[in-house]
Amino acid sequence: MNLLTYAVSRKLLDGNDMWRYVTSNKPIPQNIVEDAFKDVISTYEDTKAERLINDYNAFVAHHVPVTFTTVGSDVQVSGEIDDAALEIIETIHHKTSDDVVRQTVTSSIHTISPEREFTISDIEMMADDVMARAMANHEILHNVKPIVDIVDDEPGIYESESPTKTTSALEDAMTQMDELERKYGAIESKTDNGLSE
């Protein structure tokens, strides 16, 4: 079934006029869509979505994992929030991603230590696709190693046919920089005299 067929069905069942908008390819008013899908909407429940719409702080508290790491006398707070959820918070609650991060850190620290005084600095954000690629690359790097088999009748070491790559952190960074420049174009850097290279 497609949307037009469903809209015609709703017209025949209860007189809903969504079919007129679908056939003329016009935007459908919200009240007509809600009426057309009332059977689905009335029985559908999603606590996560309700929290996100009604109270984004409750959503973050329940659905965004946060970790704390001690770094000297400081505490590093890390967490991941889905880009889609962040977009919804920015649109519905009119909060920036920076506001969301600050509120998340503040409420997390106040939950653990209500009297603790703190400042928030060095906020870093990474898009979901970049984070997923970084995690995938991390997994690949840790799983690329020779395969060692010891066989009873012919003792020996056999390596996998897939080549093993060992590079330094600097080489990896340079390779990633080259890939980004290929994708987004080269970035001009300035020398000490202010001229472009």
C-alpha positions, 0 to 999 in steps of 0.5 A, a space after each residue: 500500500 502506498 500513501 495515496 491508497 491509504 489516503 483514499 481508504 481513509 476517505 472511504 472509511 471516515 471522510 478524511 481529505 488527505 487524498 486531495 493533498 496527496 494527489 495534487 502534491 501539496 503539503 498536508 495540514 497537520 490536523 488532517 495527517 493526525 486525523 488520517 493516522 489517528 488509529 496508529 498514533 493513539 496506540 503507539 508509545 515511545 517513551 524515548 521520543 516523549 522524553 525528547 519532546 517534553 524534557 530534553 534533560 530527562 532524555 539526556 539523563 536516561 539515554 546519553 551515557 556519560 563517563 568520567 575520567 580523572 586527569 590530574 586534578 581535573 575530570 574529563 567528561 565524555 558522552 555520545 548523543 545521537 545527531 538526530 536527537 541533537 537536531 531535535 533538541 536544537 529545533 524544538 527546545 531552541 538549544 545549541 549543541 554547546 548548551 546541551 553539552 554544558 547542561 549534560 555535564 552540569 546535571 551529571 556532576 550535580 547528581 554525583 556531587 551536588 556541592 562541587 564547584 566546577 568550570 566547563 572548558 575544552 568542549 569537543 564535538 564529533 559528528 556521528 559519522 566521524 565518530 563511527 569512522 574513528 571507531 571503525 578505524 580503531 577496530 581495524 588497526 587493532 585487528 590487523 596482525 599476522 596469523 600464527 598457526 602451529 601445525 603438529 605435523 609440520 611445525 612452522 609459522 604461517 602469516 595471513 595473505 593480507 598485508 600487515 601495515 605498521 605505521 606511526 601515529 604521525 604517518 596515520 595522521 598524515 594519511 588521514 589529513 591527505 584523505 580529508 584534503 582529497 575529500 574537501 580540498 587542500 587548506 592553505 597554511 600561512 608561514 611566519 611572514 604571513 604569505 601563503 605557501 
